[in-house]
Amino acid sequence: MASLSRKPTMRRLFSRVSRFKRLPLGLEISLALLLKIVLLCLVWKFFFSAPQAKKMLVPMPHVEQHLLGRSHTASPTSRSKDSHDSAR
């Protein structure tokens, strides 16, 4: 008898879910995009909004040198070594 009393509530639940399946395509896409934007904002806020070490500062020239590569104004022997390293 307990299973008979569950059927109407399950049907009501499925009817509620099926109501959301009948949304227009544009609205479904808009809701999906909105949900994704909210999730991306939450991920950014929790993981990327603040540095881990607040006192850790790196000088800008050091960052530029690391990202842009070494300058090639050194001696010819160091140039061949640099080109050999870049081939790896």
PyMOL Python script that loads the backbone (N, CA, C, O; Angstrom):
from pymol import cmd

cmd.read_pdbstr("""\
ATOM      1  N   MET A   1       0.811  -1.189   0.000  1.00  0.00           N
ATOM      2  CA  MET A   1       0.000   0.000   0.000  1.00  0.00           C
ATOM      3  C   MET A   1       0.856   1.255   0.000  1.00  0.00           C
ATOM      4  O   MET A   1       0.435   2.297  -0.502  1.00  0.00           O
ATOM      5  N   ALA A   2       2.046   1.162   0.556  1.00  0.00           N
ATOM      6  CA  ALA A   2       2.915   2.333   0.586  1.00  0.00           C
ATOM      7  C   ALA A   2       3.327   2.718  -0.826  1.00  0.00           C
ATOM      8  O   ALA A   2       3.483   3.902  -1.123  1.00  0.00           O
ATOM      9  N   SER A   3       3.505   1.735  -1.699  1.00  0.00           N
ATOM     10  CA  SER A   3       3.906   2.049  -3.066  1.00  0.00           C
ATOM     11  C   SER A   3       2.795   2.756  -3.834  1.00  0.00           C
ATOM     12  O   SER A   3       3.076   3.550  -4.732  1.00  0.00           O
ATOM     13  N   LEU A   4       1.523   2.478  -3.490  1.00  0.00           N
ATOM     14  CA  LEU A   4       0.420   3.149  -4.167  1.00  0.00           C
ATOM     15  C   LEU A   4       0.369   4.629  -3.816  1.00  0.00           C
ATOM     16  O   LEU A   4       0.023   5.462  -4.654  1.00  0.00           O
ATOM     17  N   SER A   5       0.709   4.949  -2.589  1.00  0.00           N
ATOM     18  CA  SER A   5       0.668   6.356  -2.199  1.00  0.00           C
ATOM     19  C   SER A   5       1.832   7.145  -2.795  1.00  0.00           C
ATOM     20  O   SER A   5       1.758   8.370  -2.884  1.00  0.00           O
ATOM     21  N   ARG A   6       2.897   6.470  -3.202  1.00  0.00           N
ATOM     22  CA  ARG A   6       4.045   7.165  -3.801  1.00  0.00           C
ATOM     23  C   ARG A   6       3.800   7.527  -5.254  1.00  0.00           C
ATOM     24  O   ARG A   6       4.361   8.510  -5.737  1.00  0.00           O
ATOM     25  N   LYS A   7       3.004   6.789  -5.946  1.00  0.00           N
ATOM     26  CA  LYS A   7       2.815   7.027  -7.379  1.00  0.00           C
ATOM     27  C   LYS A   7       2.303   8.424  -7.693  1.00  0.00           C
ATOM     28  O   LYS A   7       2.843   9.063  -8.596  1.00  0.00           O
ATOM     29  N   PRO A   8       1.304   8.927  -7.008  1.00  0.00           N
ATOM     30  CA  PRO A   8       0.860  10.283  -7.348  1.00  0.00           C
ATOM     31  C   PRO A   8       1.939  11.339  -7.121  1.00  0.00           C
ATOM     32  O   PRO A   8       2.044  12.283  -7.904  1.00  0.00           O
ATOM     33  N   THR A   9       2.738  11.199  -6.069  1.00  0.00           N
ATOM     34  CA  THR A   9       3.787  12.195  -5.847  1.00  0.00           C
ATOM     35  C   THR A   9       4.863  12.084  -6.913  1.00  0.00           C
ATOM     36  O   THR A   9       5.402  13.104  -7.342  1.00  0.00           O
ATOM     37  N   MET A  10       5.187  10.891  -7.347  1.00  0.00           N
ATOM     38  CA  MET A  10       6.179  10.724  -8.412  1.00  0.00           C
ATOM     39  C   MET A  10       5.629  11.303  -9.716  1.00  0.00           C
ATOM     40  O   MET A  10       6.368  11.930 -10.476  1.00  0.00           O
ATOM     41  N   ARG A  11       4.344  11.097  -9.976  1.00  0.00           N
ATOM     42  CA  ARG A  11       3.752  11.654 -11.194  1.00  0.00           C
ATOM     43  C   ARG A  11       3.770  13.178 -11.149  1.00  0.00           C
ATOM     44  O   ARG A  11       4.039  13.836 -12.154  1.00  0.00           O
ATOM     45  N   ARG A  12       3.483  13.729  -9.977  1.00  0.00           N
ATOM     46  CA  ARG A  12       3.522  15.184  -9.853  1.00  0.00           C
ATOM     47  C   ARG A  12       4.940  15.708 -10.082  1.00  0.00           C
ATOM     48  O   ARG A  12       5.137  16.747 -10.711  1.00  0.00           O
ATOM     49  N   LEU A  13       5.915  14.976  -9.566  1.00  0.00           N
ATOM     50  CA  LEU A  13       7.304  15.381  -9.751  1.00  0.00           C
ATOM     51  C   LEU A  13       7.679  15.346 -11.227  1.00  0.00           C
ATOM     52  O   LEU A  13       8.292  16.282 -11.741  1.00  0.00           O
ATOM     53  N   PHE A  14       7.309  14.261 -11.908  1.00  0.00           N
ATOM     54  CA  PHE A  14       7.638  14.149 -13.329  1.00  0.00           C
ATOM     55  C   PHE A  14       6.876  15.172 -14.161  1.00  0.00           C
ATOM     56  O   PHE A  14       7.386  15.646 -15.177  1.00  0.00           O
ATOM     57  N   SER A  15       5.659  15.517 -13.744  1.00  0.00           N
ATOM     58  CA  SER A  15       4.918  16.530 -14.496  1.00  0.00           C
ATOM     59  C   SER A  15       5.582  17.898 -14.333  1.00  0.00           C
ATOM     60  O   SER A  15       5.587  18.702 -15.265  1.00  0.00           O
ATOM     61  N   ARG A  16       6.138  18.162 -13.156  1.00  0.00           N
ATOM     62  CA  ARG A  16       6.859  19.425 -12.954  1.00  0.00           C
ATOM     63  C   ARG A  16       8.119  19.469 -13.815  1.00  0.00           C
ATOM     64  O   ARG A  16       8.441  20.498 -14.410  1.00  0.00           O
ATOM     65  N   VAL A  17       8.822  18.351 -13.872  1.00  0.00           N
ATOM     66  CA  VAL A  17      10.039  18.295 -14.686  1.00  0.00           C
ATOM     67  C   VAL A  17       9.686  18.436 -16.153  1.00  0.00           C
ATOM     68  O   VAL A  17      10.385  19.132 -16.889  1.00  0.00           O
ATOM     69  N   SER A  18       8.625  17.795 -16.589  1.00  0.00           N
ATOM     70  CA  SER A  18       8.259  17.870 -18.004  1.00  0.00           C
ATOM     71  C   SER A  18       7.822  19.280 -18.387  1.00  0.00           C
ATOM     72  O   SER A  18       7.940  19.662 -19.552  1.00  0.00           O
ATOM     73  N   ARG A  19       7.318  20.062 -17.429  1.00  0.00           N
ATOM     74  CA  ARG A  19       6.965  21.451 -17.724  1.00  0.00           C
ATOM     75  C   ARG A  19       8.204  22.244 -18.122  1.00  0.00           C
ATOM     76  O   ARG A  19       8.151  23.100 -19.005  1.00  0.00           O
ATOM     77  N   PHE A  20       9.326  21.947 -17.457  1.00  0.00           N
ATOM     78  CA  PHE A  20      10.562  22.661 -17.781  1.00  0.00           C
ATOM     79  C   PHE A  20      11.149  22.188 -19.100  1.00  0.00           C
ATOM     80  O   PHE A  20      11.916  22.915 -19.731  1.00  0.00           O
ATOM     81  N   LYS A  21      10.805  20.995 -19.520  1.00  0.00           N
ATOM     82  CA  LYS A  21      11.308  20.506 -20.804  1.00  0.00           C
ATOM     83  C   LYS A  21      10.602  21.185 -21.973  1.00  0.00           C
ATOM     84  O   LYS A  21      11.102  21.149 -23.097  1.00  0.00           O
ATOM     85  N   ARG A  22       9.471  21.789 -21.732  1.00  0.00           N
ATOM     86  CA  ARG A  22       8.707  22.418 -22.806  1.00  0.00           C
ATOM     87  C   ARG A  22       9.067  23.883 -22.993  1.00  0.00           C
ATOM     88  O   ARG A  22       8.319  24.616 -23.640  1.00  0.00           O
ATOM     89  N   LEU A  23      10.172  24.322 -22.454  1.00  0.00           N
ATOM     90  CA  LEU A  23      10.591  25.718 -22.625  1.00  0.00           C
ATOM     91  C   LEU A  23      11.020  25.953 -24.069  1.00  0.00           C
ATOM     92  O   LEU A  23      11.517  25.033 -24.719  1.00  0.00           O
ATOM     93  N   PRO A  24      10.838  27.148 -24.574  1.00  0.00           N
ATOM     94  CA  PRO A  24      11.324  27.460 -25.921  1.00  0.00           C
ATOM     95  C   PRO A  24      12.847  27.331 -25.988  1.00  0.00           C
ATOM     96  O   PRO A  24      13.551  27.520 -24.995  1.00  0.00           O
ATOM     97  N   LEU A  25      13.326  27.007 -27.171  1.00  0.00           N
ATOM     98  CA  LEU A  25      14.756  26.755 -27.355  1.00  0.00           C
ATOM     99  C   LEU A  25      15.597  27.973 -26.974  1.00  0.00           C
ATOM    100  O   LEU A  25      16.636  27.828 -26.330  1.00  0.00           O
ATOM    101  N   GLY A  26      15.165  29.147 -27.357  1.00  0.00           N
ATOM    102  CA  GLY A  26      15.920  30.359 -27.032  1.00  0.00           C
ATOM    103  C   GLY A  26      16.028  30.579 -25.536  1.00  0.00           C
ATOM    104  O   GLY A  26      17.069  31.017 -25.046  1.00  0.00           O
ATOM    105  N   LEU A  27      14.965  30.280 -24.806  1.00  0.00           N
ATOM    106  CA  LEU A  27      14.980  30.428 -23.357  1.00  0.00           C
ATOM    107  C   LEU A  27      15.882  29.379 -22.712  1.00  0.00           C
ATOM    108  O   LEU A  27      16.603  29.673 -21.759  1.00  0.00           O
ATOM    109  N   GLU A  28      15.838  28.158 -23.235  1.00  0.00           N
ATOM    110  CA  GLU A  28      16.725  27.108 -22.699  1.00  0.00           C
ATOM    111  C   GLU A  28      18.185  27.478 -22.895  1.00  0.00           C
ATOM    112  O   GLU A  28      19.001  27.315 -21.988  1.00  0.00           O
ATOM    113  N   ILE A  29      18.509  27.976 -24.078  1.00  0.00           N
ATOM    114  CA  ILE A  29      19.896  28.366 -24.358  1.00  0.00           C
ATOM    115  C   ILE A  29      20.307  29.532 -23.460  1.00  0.00           C
ATOM    116  O   ILE A  29      21.421  29.556 -22.937  1.00  0.00           O
ATOM    117  N   SER A  30      19.408  30.493 -23.284  1.00  0.00           N
ATOM    118  CA  SER A  30      19.708  31.638 -22.420  1.00  0.00           C
ATOM    119  C   SER A  30      19.930  31.203 -20.980  1.00  0.00           C
ATOM    120  O   SER A  30      20.854  31.683 -20.323  1.00  0.00           O
ATOM    121  N   LEU A  31      19.097  30.305 -20.486  1.00  0.00           N
ATOM    122  CA  LEU A  31      19.272  29.809 -19.125  1.00  0.00           C
ATOM    123  C   LEU A  31      20.574  29.031 -18.974  1.00  0.00           C
ATOM    124  O   LEU A  31      21.258  29.157 -17.959  1.00  0.00           O
ATOM    125  N   ALA A  32      20.918  28.231 -19.974  1.00  0.00           N
ATOM    126  CA  ALA A  32      22.170  27.470 -19.913  1.00  0.00           C
ATOM    127  C   ALA A  32      23.369  28.413 -19.903  1.00  0.00           C
ATOM    128  O   ALA A  32      24.312  28.214 -19.136  1.00  0.00           O
ATOM    129  N   LEU A  33      23.334  29.441 -20.754  1.00  0.00           N
ATOM    130  CA  LEU A  33      24.441  30.405 -20.785  1.00  0.00           C
ATOM    131  C   LEU A  33      24.539  31.184 -19.480  1.00  0.00           C
ATOM    132  O   LEU A  33      25.636  31.431 -18.979  1.00  0.00           O
ATOM    133  N   LEU A  34      23.414  31.563 -18.942  1.00  0.00           N
ATOM    134  CA  LEU A  34      23.408  32.281 -17.666  1.00  0.00           C
ATOM    135  C   LEU A  34      23.997  31.414 -16.559  1.00  0.00           C
ATOM    136  O   LEU A  34      24.792  31.889 -15.749  1.00  0.00           O
ATOM    137  N   LEU A  35      23.607  30.152 -16.527  1.00  0.00           N
ATOM    138  CA  LEU A  35      24.143  29.225 -15.529  1.00  0.00           C
ATOM    139  C   LEU A  35      25.655  29.071 -15.688  1.00  0.00           C
ATOM    140  O   LEU A  35      26.383  29.068 -14.695  1.00  0.00           O
ATOM    141  N   LYS A  36      26.126  28.946 -16.910  1.00  0.00           N
ATOM    142  CA  LYS A  36      27.561  28.807 -17.149  1.00  0.00           C
ATOM    143  C   LYS A  36      28.322  30.057 -16.731  1.00  0.00           C
ATOM    144  O   LYS A  36      29.403  29.958 -16.151  1.00  0.00           O
ATOM    145  N   ILE A  37      27.773  31.226 -17.017  1.00  0.00           N
ATOM    146  CA  ILE A  37      28.432  32.474 -16.627  1.00  0.00           C
ATOM    147  C   ILE A  37      28.522  32.584 -15.114  1.00  0.00           C
ATOM    148  O   ILE A  37      29.551  32.986 -14.570  1.00  0.00           O
ATOM    149  N   VAL A  38      27.435  32.222 -14.439  1.00  0.00           N
ATOM    150  CA  VAL A  38      27.440  32.266 -12.974  1.00  0.00           C
ATOM    151  C   VAL A  38      28.476  31.298 -12.421  1.00  0.00           C
ATOM    152  O   VAL A  38      29.217  31.648 -11.503  1.00  0.00           O
ATOM    153  N   LEU A  39      28.540  30.083 -12.968  1.00  0.00           N
ATOM    154  CA  LEU A  39      29.518  29.108 -12.492  1.00  0.00           C
ATOM    155  C   LEU A  39      30.948  29.568 -12.754  1.00  0.00           C
ATOM    156  O   LEU A  39      31.820  29.398 -11.901  1.00  0.00           O
ATOM    157  N   LEU A  40      31.198  30.152 -13.930  1.00  0.00           N
ATOM    158  CA  LEU A  40      32.542  30.662 -14.221  1.00  0.00           C
ATOM    159  C   LEU A  40      32.922  31.803 -13.279  1.00  0.00           C
ATOM    160  O   LEU A  40      34.069  31.888 -12.840  1.00  0.00           O
ATOM    161  N   CYS A  41      31.973  32.672 -12.970  1.00  0.00           N
ATOM    162  CA  CYS A  41      32.253  33.761 -12.026  1.00  0.00           C
ATOM    163  C   CYS A  41      32.571  33.215 -10.638  1.00  0.00           C
ATOM    164  O   CYS A  41      33.462  33.723  -9.958  1.00  0.00           O
ATOM    165  N   LEU A  42      31.853  32.194 -10.223  1.00  0.00           N
ATOM    166  CA  LEU A  42      32.131  31.595  -8.916  1.00  0.00           C
ATOM    167  C   LEU A  42      33.503  30.930  -8.886  1.00  0.00           C
ATOM    168  O   LEU A  42      34.236  31.055  -7.905  1.00  0.00           O
ATOM    169  N   VAL A  43      33.849  30.226  -9.960  1.00  0.00           N
ATOM    170  CA  VAL A  43      35.174  29.582 -10.029  1.00  0.00           C
ATOM    171  C   VAL A  43      36.258  30.646  -9.984  1.00  0.00           C
ATOM    172  O   VAL A  43      37.247  30.490  -9.269  1.00  0.00           O
ATOM    173  N   TRP A  44      36.085  31.733 -10.743  1.00  0.00           N
ATOM    174  CA  TRP A  44      37.082  32.801 -10.725  1.00  0.00           C
ATOM    175  C   TRP A  44      37.202  33.402  -9.329  1.00  0.00           C
ATOM    176  O   TRP A  44      38.311  33.625  -8.843  1.00  0.00           O
ATOM    177  N   LYS A  45      36.075  33.663  -8.684  1.00  0.00           N
ATOM    178  CA  LYS A  45      36.107  34.299  -7.370  1.00  0.00           C
ATOM    179  C   LYS A  45      36.816  33.429  -6.343  1.00  0.00           C
ATOM    180  O   LYS A  45      37.609  33.931  -5.546  1.00  0.00           O
ATOM    181  N   PHE A  46      36.539  32.130  -6.354  1.00  0.00           N
ATOM    182  CA  PHE A  46      37.110  31.258  -5.336  1.00  0.00           C
ATOM    183  C   PHE A  46      38.554  30.842  -5.629  1.00  0.00           C
ATOM    184  O   PHE A  46      39.309  30.572  -4.695  1.00  0.00           O
ATOM    185  N   PHE A  47      38.950  30.785  -6.890  1.00  0.00           N
ATOM    186  CA  PHE A  47      40.281  30.267  -7.203  1.00  0.00           C
ATOM    187  C   PHE A  47      41.258  31.288  -7.761  1.00  0.00           C
ATOM    188  O   PHE A  47      42.464  31.110  -7.595  1.00  0.00           O
ATOM    189  N   PHE A  48      40.797  32.347  -8.416  1.00  0.00           N
ATOM    190  CA  PHE A  48      41.718  33.234  -9.115  1.00  0.00           C
ATOM    191  C   PHE A  48      41.624  34.697  -8.719  1.00  0.00           C
ATOM    192  O   PHE A  48      42.390  35.500  -9.252  1.00  0.00           O
ATOM    193  N   SER A  49      40.752  35.088  -7.836  1.00  0.00           N
ATOM    194  CA  SER A  49      40.554  36.510  -7.568  1.00  0.00           C
ATOM    195  C   SER A  49      41.645  37.109  -6.684  1.00  0.00           C
ATOM    196  O   SER A  49      41.907  38.308  -6.776  1.00  0.00           O
ATOM    197  N   ALA A  50      42.274  36.330  -5.849  1.00  0.00           N
ATOM    198  CA  ALA A  50      43.300  36.865  -4.956  1.00  0.00           C
ATOM    199  C   ALA A  50      44.547  35.985  -5.029  1.00  0.00           C
ATOM    200  O   ALA A  50      44.444  34.765  -5.159  1.00  0.00           O
ATOM    201  N   PRO A  51      45.726  36.606  -4.945  1.00  0.00           N
ATOM    202  CA  PRO A  51      46.945  35.792  -4.964  1.00  0.00           C
ATOM    203  C   PRO A  51      47.063  34.955  -3.695  1.00  0.00           C
ATOM    204  O   PRO A  51      46.535  35.318  -2.644  1.00  0.00           O
ATOM    205  N   GLN A  52      47.755  33.846  -3.810  1.00  0.00           N
ATOM    206  CA  GLN A  52      47.910  32.973  -2.651  1.00  0.00           C
ATOM    207  C   GLN A  52      48.803  33.614  -1.600  1.00  0.00           C
ATOM    208  O   GLN A  52      48.497  33.575  -0.408  1.00  0.00           O
ATOM    209  N   ALA A  53      49.891  34.195  -2.036  1.00  0.00           N
ATOM    210  CA  ALA A  53      50.802  34.870  -1.110  1.00  0.00           C
ATOM    211  C   ALA A  53      50.709  36.369  -1.383  1.00  0.00           C
ATOM    212  O   ALA A  53      51.189  36.843  -2.413  1.00  0.00           O
ATOM    213  N   LYS A  54      50.106  37.103  -0.483  1.00  0.00           N
ATOM    214  CA  LYS A  54      49.871  38.527  -0.721  1.00  0.00           C
ATOM    215  C   LYS A  54      51.150  39.344  -0.745  1.00  0.00           C
ATOM    216  O   LYS A  54      51.192  40.389  -1.395  1.00  0.00           O
ATOM    217  N   LYS A  55      52.199  38.901  -0.055  1.00  0.00           N
ATOM    218  CA  LYS A  55      53.447  39.656  -0.021  1.00  0.00           C
ATOM    219  C   LYS A  55      54.405  39.240  -1.131  1.00  0.00           C
ATOM    220  O   LYS A  55      55.493  39.805  -1.245  1.00  0.00           O
ATOM    221  N   MET A  56      54.029  38.278  -1.936  1.00  0.00           N
ATOM    222  CA  MET A  56      54.911  37.785  -2.987  1.00  0.00           C
ATOM    223  C   MET A  56      54.801  38.700  -4.212  1.00  0.00           C
ATOM    224  O   MET A  56      53.767  38.733  -4.878  1.00  0.00           O
ATOM    225  N   LEU A  57      55.847  39.422  -4.494  1.00  0.00           N
ATOM    226  CA  LEU A  57      55.898  40.305  -5.643  1.00  0.00           C
ATOM    227  C   LEU A  57      57.088  39.927  -6.508  1.00  0.00           C
ATOM    228  O   LEU A  57      58.179  39.671  -5.997  1.00  0.00           O
ATOM    229  N   VAL A  58      56.882  39.893  -7.805  1.00  0.00           N
ATOM    230  CA  VAL A  58      57.949  39.580  -8.749  1.00  0.00           C
ATOM    231  C   VAL A  58      58.205  40.839  -9.562  1.00  0.00           C
ATOM    232  O   VAL A  58      57.259  41.446 -10.064  1.00  0.00           O
ATOM    233  N   PRO A  59      59.458  41.244  -9.703  1.00  0.00           N
ATOM    234  CA  PRO A  59      59.763  42.443 -10.491  1.00  0.00           C
ATOM    235  C   PRO A  59      59.325  42.264 -11.948  1.00  0.00           C
ATOM    236  O   PRO A  59      59.488  41.192 -12.530  1.00  0.00           O
ATOM    237  N   MET A  60      58.772  43.321 -12.517  1.00  0.00           N
ATOM    238  CA  MET A  60      58.241  43.265 -13.871  1.00  0.00           C
ATOM    239  C   MET A  60      59.294  42.884 -14.916  1.00  0.00           C
ATOM    240  O   MET A  60      58.976  42.105 -15.814  1.00  0.00           O
ATOM    241  N   PRO A  61      60.526  43.387 -14.847  1.00  0.00           N
ATOM    242  CA  PRO A  61      61.533  42.964 -15.842  1.00  0.00           C
ATOM    243  C   PRO A  61      61.800  41.457 -15.792  1.00  0.00           C
ATOM    244  O   PRO A  61      62.048  40.837 -16.826  1.00  0.00           O
ATOM    245  N   HIS A  62      61.750  40.881 -14.620  1.00  0.00           N
ATOM    246  CA  HIS A  62      61.972  39.443 -14.503  1.00  0.00           C
ATOM    247  C   HIS A  62      60.835  38.667 -15.178  1.00  0.00           C
ATOM    248  O   HIS A  62      61.078  37.661 -15.844  1.00  0.00           O
ATOM    249  N   VAL A  63      59.613  39.129 -15.008  1.00  0.00           N
ATOM    250  CA  VAL A  63      58.466  38.481 -15.649  1.00  0.00           C
ATOM    251  C   VAL A  63      58.566  38.615 -17.160  1.00  0.00           C
ATOM    252  O   VAL A  63      58.340  37.648 -17.888  1.00  0.00           O
ATOM    253  N   GLU A  64      58.905  39.820 -17.639  1.00  0.00           N
ATOM    254  CA  GLU A  64      59.045  40.038 -19.077  1.00  0.00           C
ATOM    255  C   GLU A  64      60.122  39.141 -19.666  1.00  0.00           C
ATOM    256  O   GLU A  64      59.946  38.566 -20.740  1.00  0.00           O
ATOM    257  N   GLN A  65      61.232  39.027 -18.959  1.00  0.00           N
ATOM    258  CA  GLN A  65      62.323  38.194 -19.457  1.00  0.00           C
ATOM    259  C   GLN A  65      61.899  36.733 -19.497  1.00  0.00           C
ATOM    260  O   GLN A  65      62.246  36.013 -20.434  1.00  0.00           O
ATOM    261  N   HIS A  66      61.170  36.299 -18.513  1.00  0.00           N
ATOM    262  CA  HIS A  66      60.732  34.904 -18.472  1.00  0.00           C
ATOM    263  C   HIS A  66      59.714  34.612 -19.575  1.00  0.00           C
ATOM    264  O   HIS A  66      59.779  33.560 -20.211  1.00  0.00           O
ATOM    265  N   LEU A  67      58.789  35.520 -19.804  1.00  0.00           N
ATOM    266  CA  LEU A  67      57.749  35.280 -20.796  1.00  0.00           C
ATOM    267  C   LEU A  67      58.231  35.503 -22.227  1.00  0.00           C
ATOM    268  O   LEU A  67      57.850  34.762 -23.133  1.00  0.00           O
ATOM    269  N   LEU A  68      59.062  36.514 -22.431  1.00  0.00           N
ATOM    270  CA  LEU A  68      59.499  36.852 -23.778  1.00  0.00           C
ATOM    271  C   LEU A  68      60.786  36.160 -24.186  1.00  0.00           C
ATOM    272  O   LEU A  68      61.164  36.216 -25.356  1.00  0.00           O
ATOM    273  N   GLY A  69      61.454  35.525 -23.277  1.00  0.00           N
ATOM    274  CA  GLY A  69      62.692  34.835 -23.594  1.00  0.00           C
ATOM    275  C   GLY A  69      63.901  35.672 -23.262  1.00  0.00           C
ATOM    276  O   GLY A  69      63.794  36.832 -22.865  1.00  0.00           O
ATOM    277  N   ARG A  70      65.054  35.057 -23.434  1.00  0.00           N
ATOM    278  CA  ARG A  70      66.309  35.741 -23.124  1.00  0.00           C
ATOM    279  C   ARG A  70      66.671  36.701 -24.238  1.00  0.00           C
ATOM    280  O   ARG A  70      66.310  36.487 -25.395  1.00  0.00           O
ATOM    281  N   SER A  71      67.384  37.761 -23.888  1.00  0.00           N
ATOM    282  CA  SER A  71      67.874  38.681 -24.918  1.00  0.00           C
ATOM    283  C   SER A  71      69.108  38.066 -25.560  1.00  0.00           C
ATOM    284  O   SER A  71      69.891  37.399 -24.885  1.00  0.00           O
ATOM    285  N   HIS A  72      69.289  38.286 -26.867  1.00  0.00           N
ATOM    286  CA  HIS A  72      70.403  37.671 -27.592  1.00  0.00           C
ATOM    287  C   HIS A  72      71.540  38.650 -27.808  1.00  0.00           C
ATOM    288  O   HIS A  72      72.134  38.675 -28.886  1.00  0.00           O
ATOM    289  N   THR A  73      71.855  39.455 -26.810  1.00  0.00           N
ATOM    290  CA  THR A  73      72.962  40.394 -26.924  1.00  0.00           C
ATOM    291  C   THR A  73      74.223  39.834 -26.292  1.00  0.00           C
ATOM    292  O   THR A  73      75.198  40.565 -26.117  1.00  0.00           O
ATOM    293  N   ALA A  74      74.227  38.576 -25.953  1.00  0.00           N
ATOM    294  CA  ALA A  74      75.381  37.956 -25.298  1.00  0.00           C
ATOM    295  C   ALA A  74      76.413  37.533 -26.340  1.00  0.00           C
ATOM    296  O   ALA A  74      76.250  37.796 -27.532  1.00  0.00           O
ATOM    297  N   SER A  75      77.461  36.883 -25.885  1.00  0.00           N
ATOM    298  CA  SER A  75      78.551  36.470 -26.767  1.00  0.00           C
ATOM    299  C   SER A  75      78.089  35.382 -27.746  1.00  0.00           C
ATOM    300  O   SER A  75      77.072  34.732 -27.503  1.00  0.00           O
ATOM    301  N   PRO A  76      78.829  35.175 -28.860  1.00  0.00           N
ATOM    302  CA  PRO A  76      78.436  34.172 -29.868  1.00  0.00           C
ATOM    303  C   PRO A  76      78.368  32.751 -29.298  1.00  0.00           C
ATOM    304  O   PRO A  76      77.570  31.943 -29.774  1.00  0.00           O
ATOM    305  N   THR A  77      79.178  32.431 -28.299  1.00  0.00           N
ATOM    306  CA  THR A  77      79.130  31.071 -27.755  1.00  0.00           C
ATOM    307  C   THR A  77      77.829  30.842 -27.000  1.00  0.00           C
ATOM    308  O   THR A  77      77.272  29.744 -27.036  1.00  0.00           O
ATOM    309  N   SER A  78      77.351  31.858 -26.325  1.00  0.00           N
ATOM    310  CA  SER A  78      76.093  31.685 -25.611  1.00  0.00           C
ATOM    311  C   SER A  78      74.918  31.629 -26.583  1.00  0.00           C
ATOM    312  O   SER A  78      73.895  31.015 -26.278  1.00  0.00           O
ATOM    313  N   ARG A  79      75.050  32.263 -27.748  1.00  0.00           N
ATOM    314  CA  ARG A  79      73.985  32.188 -28.753  1.00  0.00           C
ATOM    315  C   ARG A  79      73.809  30.768 -29.255  1.00  0.00           C
ATOM    316  O   ARG A  79      72.682  30.289 -29.389  1.00  0.00           O
ATOM    317  N   SER A  80      74.911  30.093 -29.533  1.00  0.00           N
ATOM    318  CA  SER A  80      74.791  28.715 -30.020  1.00  0.00           C
ATOM    319  C   SER A  80      74.198  27.831 -28.937  1.00  0.00           C
ATOM    320  O   SER A  80      73.439  26.909 -29.236  1.00  0.00           O
ATOM    321  N   LYS A  81      74.534  28.100 -27.696  1.00  0.00           N
ATOM    322  CA  LYS A  81      73.963  27.329 -26.599  1.00  0.00           C
ATOM    323  C   LYS A  81      72.473  27.590 -26.499  1.00  0.00           C
ATOM    324  O   LYS A  81      71.703  26.654 -26.284  1.00  0.00           O
ATOM    325  N   ASP A  82      72.034  28.861 -26.651  1.00  0.00           N
ATOM    326  CA  ASP A  82      70.610  29.203 -26.605  1.00  0.00           C
ATOM    327  C   ASP A  82      69.845  28.542 -27.740  1.00  0.00           C
ATOM    328  O   ASP A  82      68.744  28.030 -27.535  1.00  0.00           O
ATOM    329  N   SER A  83      70.416  28.551 -28.923  1.00  0.00           N
ATOM    330  CA  SER A  83      69.715  27.926 -30.060  1.00  0.00           C
ATOM    331  C   SER A  83      69.636  26.433 -29.875  1.00  0.00           C
ATOM    332  O   SER A  83      68.672  25.805 -30.312  1.00  0.00           O
ATOM    333  N   HIS A  84      70.647  25.841 -29.226  1.00  0.00           N
ATOM    334  CA  HIS A  84      70.606  24.401 -28.955  1.00  0.00           C
ATOM    335  C   HIS A  84      69.514  24.090 -27.936  1.00  0.00           C
ATOM    336  O   HIS A  84      68.813  23.087 -28.064  1.00  0.00           O
ATOM    337  N   ASP A  85      69.367  24.953 -26.915  1.00  0.00           N
ATOM    338  CA  ASP A  85      68.325  24.737 -25.910  1.00  0.00           C
ATOM    339  C   ASP A  85      66.937  24.895 -26.503  1.00  0.00           C
ATOM    340  O   ASP A  85      66.011  24.182 -26.116  1.00  0.00           O
ATOM    341  N   SER A  86      66.784  25.831 -27.448  1.00  0.00           N
ATOM    342  CA  SER A  86      65.457  26.049 -28.008  1.00  0.00           C
ATOM    343  C   SER A  86      65.054  24.920 -28.953  1.00  0.00           C
ATOM    344  O   SER A  86      63.866  24.749 -29.226  1.00  0.00           O
ATOM    345  N   ALA A  87      66.011  24.149 -29.455  1.00  0.00           N
ATOM    346  CA  ALA A  87      65.703  23.038 -30.352  1.00  0.00           C
ATOM    347  C   ALA A  87      65.087  21.865 -29.598  1.00  0.00           C
ATOM    348  O   ALA A  87      64.482  20.988 -30.215  1.00  0.00           O
ATOM    349  N   ARG A  88      65.228  21.835 -28.305  1.00  0.00           N
ATOM    350  CA  ARG A  88      64.675  20.710 -27.526  1.00  0.00           C
ATOM    351  C   ARG A  88      63.244  20.783 -27.437  1.00  0.00           C
ATOM    352  O   ARG A  88      62.620  19.920 -26.820  1.00  0.00           O
TER     353      ARG A  88
END
""", "prot")
cmd.dss("prot")
cmd.show_as("cartoon", "prot")
cmd.util.cbc("prot")
cmd.orient("prot")
